[in-house]
Amino acid sequence: MNVVILQPSYIPWRGYFDQIHRADLFIFYDDVQYDKHGWRNRNQIKTSQGKQWITIPVHSKGVTEGIPIKDVRIDWSKSWPKKHLNALTFAYAKAPFFRSFQPWLESVYNREDEFLADFTIDTTIELAGILGITGTKFMRSSEIPGIDGQKTERLIQILQHVGAKHYLSGPSARDYIERDKFEEAGITLEYIQYDYSEYPQLHPPYDPFVTILDLLFMVGEDALSYIVTQEEKIK
């Protein structure tokens, strides 16, 4: 069983969905410390003026004190859903498939989740379905009892609990994953290489490191073919 463990993110880029596509089981790593300046509550869209951040405001109390991702609350005192929807509409109204997904997009921004993770995880699962990724099962790490390790040991405990034999990871994890502990646990480790085909974008120059919505609005139902890497295509 191929397993991926990743922190939930806000409308993540296509590399995130590549990992979902490859996984038999995708585990949202929602019980580790929230990183205030990461991708948990923000992402970038492509506009005529360059890349633009869209950020979900969260209550700051406790965020700097090691609060788990699953406990971070959305700040509903700010009208961010309307701002995000307007920003996406302004940036992508002329994209070939924007209108096709506009009703779904509006339904997303009509949600009123208390917790950030509920919003981002459910939205990610919906997007996986829209992209045609149907064979992957999902769960949250916070659903697994008795996980008390740190760093690599914590990952291995989760993998052992679900019976994983193969772990898929992004390339940046090479800097901190202890490969020898995976070998001791009898779990093989594979690093994904991000090598994707370019796709048309409204506003040059080409930049792949933006939300998956950019790809979806530009190529529609063909999006999954741009998520599969060159290496997978050769296989």
SVG drawing of the C-alpha trace seen along z (x, -y; Angstrom):
<svg xmlns="http://www.w3.org/2000/svg" viewBox="-23 -44 43 49">
<polyline fill="none" stroke="black" stroke-width="0.4" points="0.0,0.0 1.4,-3.4 0.8,-6.1 1.4,-9.8 1.3,-12.0 1.0,-15.7 -0.2,-18.7 -3.5,-20.1 -3.1,-23.2 -5.4,-25.8 -6.2,-25.0 -2.7,-23.6 -0.6,-23.3 -0.6,-20.4 2.3,-18.6 0.1,-18.1 -2.5,-16.4 0.1,-14.3 0.9,-12.8 -2.9,-12.2 -3.1,-10.6 -0.2,-8.2 -1.4,-7.2 -3.6,-4.4 -4.1,-6.2 -3.6,-9.9 -3.3,-11.1 -3.8,-14.7 -1.2,-15.5 -3.4,-17.7 -2.1,-17.1 1.3,-18.7 2.2,-22.3 0.6,-25.0 3.2,-26.9 2.1,-30.5 3.9,-31.5 3.4,-28.2 0.7,-27.1 -1.9,-26.0 -4.1,-29.1 -2.8,-30.7 -1.8,-30.2 -1.0,-32.2 -3.0,-32.9 -1.8,-34.2 -2.9,-37.7 -2.1,-40.2 0.0,-42.0 1.9,-38.9 1.3,-36.4 -1.1,-37.4 -1.5,-35.9 -5.0,-34.9 -5.0,-34.2 -7.6,-32.9 -7.5,-34.9 -7.2,-32.8 -7.5,-33.7 -3.9,-34.4 -4.3,-33.4 -2.4,-30.3 -1.0,-30.1 2.5,-31.0 2.3,-28.6 2.5,-25.3 -1.2,-24.9 -2.0,-21.8 -3.3,-22.5 -6.6,-20.9 -7.3,-23.4 -6.7,-26.6 -10.0,-28.6 -11.0,-30.7 -11.5,-34.4 -15.0,-35.1 -14.9,-38.8 -13.3,-39.5 -15.2,-39.1 -12.4,-37.0 -14.7,-34.6 -16.1,-37.4 -12.6,-38.9 -11.1,-35.5 -14.0,-34.8 -13.7,-38.3 -9.9,-37.9 -10.3,-34.6 -13.1,-35.9 -11.1,-39.0 -8.0,-36.9 -9.6,-34.0 -12.9,-35.3 -11.4,-35.0 -10.0,-31.5 -11.6,-28.9 -13.1,-26.8 -13.7,-29.3 -17.5,-29.4 -17.7,-25.7 -16.4,-25.6 -17.9,-28.9 -20.9,-27.3 -18.6,-24.9 -16.3,-27.8 -19.2,-29.8 -20.3,-26.8 -16.9,-26.6 -17.0,-30.2 -20.4,-29.8 -19.1,-27.4 -18.8,-28.6 -16.4,-26.1 -15.2,-26.9 -11.8,-25.2 -9.4,-25.9 -8.5,-22.2 -12.2,-21.3 -12.4,-23.9 -9.1,-23.0 -9.3,-19.2 -12.9,-19.0 -12.1,-21.4 -9.0,-19.4 -11.0,-16.1 -13.6,-17.8 -10.9,-19.0 -9.4,-15.5 -12.8,-14.2 -13.2,-17.0 -9.8,-16.2 -10.8,-12.6 -8.8,-11.1 -11.1,-8.4 -9.0,-5.5 -7.4,-7.2 -8.7,-6.9 -8.4,-9.8 -8.0,-10.1 -6.6,-12.5 -3.6,-11.7 -5.6,-13.0 -7.9,-10.0 -5.1,-7.6 -4.7,-6.9 -1.4,-6.4 0.9,-8.5 3.5,-10.1 6.8,-10.1 8.6,-13.0 9.7,-13.7 10.6,-10.5 9.5,-8.3 6.1,-9.9 5.7,-9.2 6.7,-5.6 4.2,-5.1 1.4,-6.4 2.5,-4.2 2.7,-1.1 -0.7,-1.8 -2.3,-1.8 -0.2,1.2 1.8,-0.8 4.8,0.8 5.7,-2.0 5.9,-5.8 5.8,-8.5 7.4,-11.8 8.1,-15.1 11.8,-15.9 12.2,-18.6 11.8,-15.9 15.3,-14.6 16.6,-17.3 15.0,-15.8 13.7,-12.3 16.0,-9.6 16.1,-6.9 17.7,-4.3 14.6,-4.3 12.4,-3.5 14.7,-0.6 14.6,0.7 10.8,0.6 10.6,2.5 9.0,-0.4 10.3,-1.5 10.8,-5.2 10.4,-6.9 10.9,-10.6 8.7,-12.1 10.3,-14.2 8.2,-17.1 8.5,-17.1 5.3,-18.3 4.3,-19.4 3.7,-23.1 0.1,-24.3 -1.3,-27.5 -1.7,-30.4 -3.5,-33.6 -0.7,-35.8 2.9,-35.1 5.6,-34.3 4.8,-30.7 4.9,-29.8 3.7,-26.4 3.9,-27.2 0.4,-28.5 -2.9,-27.0 -4.3,-24.0 -7.3,-26.3 -5.0,-27.9 -4.6,-24.6 -8.2,-23.6 -9.6,-26.9 -7.2,-26.7 -7.5,-23.1 -10.7,-21.8 -11.2,-18.0 -7.7,-17.5 -6.1,-18.8 -5.2,-15.3 -3.0,-14.7 -0.9,-17.7 -0.6,-16.4 1.0,-13.1 4.7,-13.5 6.9,-12.7 8.3,-9.7 4.8,-8.3 3.9,-8.8 7.0,-6.7 5.8,-3.9"/>
</svg>
